[in-house]
Amino acid sequence: MTVADLFRSVARTFLQDRSGNIALAFALAIPGVALLALGAVDLSAVQTSRVRLQSIADAAALAGANEMGLAIADEVATERALAFVDGNISDWSDAPTVIKDIAVIEDGDRRIMRVTLRGSRPSFFGNMLPPG
């Protein structure tokens, strides 16, 4: 038996062997599954931050609206809402960068306290996902 015959025999045996297919498929699937899992964790953190910012904005609007009923000037109510937002953001250890927009809006005979918070935080994937 020559070296070429031996090589063909080994190659034929190797190509016909199907016992490692599941291991190969698993090894090829691991990076994709890991990427999906890490993406899910990152999106979960984004959603948690969004919900917390919404809660802070709602509570700040209520605090400012309560102050609007007592105060003569709208600036006092907006300062109260801003202080509420700043206090809650400072207590948050991994808080996103927040842009605050707090205003009293006149709607006919009503005054409305509007609190808008826009948060931005670095993504786990270095902002490969859409911003937000």
N, C-alpha and C positions, 0 to 999 in steps of 0.2 A: 504494500500500500504506500503510495507516494504522499508527500506533504499536501499536494493539491487535493487528492482524494480524501485525506483526513480532514482538511479544511472544509470541503463540501459536505462531508458527513456531519461535522460539528455544526455548520451553518444550517443545514437542513433540520437537524434536531432542534436547534435553537429557534428557528422560525416556526416550527410546528408545535412547539411547547406553548400552551395557553394557560398554564397554571398561575402566571403572574399578572394576568390582565386586570384583576380587581385591584391589586396593589398599584398598578400603573394608573388606572382611572382615579383612584383615591388620591394619589400624589399629584395628579394634574388638577383635581378639583379643589384641593386644599387652599391655594392662593385666592381663588374666586370666592369661596365660602368665607374665608377670613376677611376679605375686603368687604363683603356684604355685612358681616357681623359688626365690623368696626364702623362702617357707615351707619348702621342702625343705632349703635351706641351714640355716635356723634349727633345724629338727628334727634335722638331722644333727649340729649343734653340741650339742644337748641329749643326743642319744644318745652322742656322744663323751664328754661330761661324765659321763653315767651309768656308762659302762663304766670310766672312770678312777676314779670313786668306788668302784665295786665292787672294782676291783683293790686300791685302798688299804685298803678294809675287810677284804678277804681276807688281805692281807699283815699287817695290824695284828692280826687274830685269831690268825694263826700266831705272830707275835712275842710276843703276850700269852700264848698257850698254852705256848710254849716257856719263858717266864718262870714260868708256873704250876708247871711241873715242878720248878723250882729254888727258888722262893720259898716261904716259910712262910705269908705272908699274901696273900690275893687282891688287896689294894689295890696291891701292888707290880706284879702282872701287869696290872691295869687301867691303872696309871700308865704302864707300858711301852707298852701298846697306844695310849694317848692320846698319848704322846710321838711314837710312830711316825706317827699320823694327823696331828698338828700339824706335824711335820717335812715330810711329803709335801705337805700343803696349802700350807705357806709357800713351797715350791719351785715351786708351780703359779702361773704369772703371772696368768692370768684365771680363778682358782678361783671357784666359786660360794660363796654363803654356806652354811655347813655346820652342821647340828645333829648333835652326836655323842651316841650312847648306847652306852656300853661297860660291860659287866657280866659277872660270873662267875655262872653259873647251876648250881645243884645239881640233877642229874637222877639220883635214886637214888644209886648209888655213884660216879657220874661227875661231874666238874666241867667245864662247857663255857664257853668264852670266846665271848661274843656281842658283835659290833661292828656297830652300825647307824649308817649315815651318811645323812642326808637333806639333799640339796643343793637350793638355789634360786638361780636366776640370772635377770637381767632378759631378757626376750624382745626380739628384734629388732623385733617389731611392737608393742612396748609392752604386752605381756601380753594381746594379743587372742587368742592361742592358749591352750589349757588350761594351768594351772600345772603345773610339773614339770621 
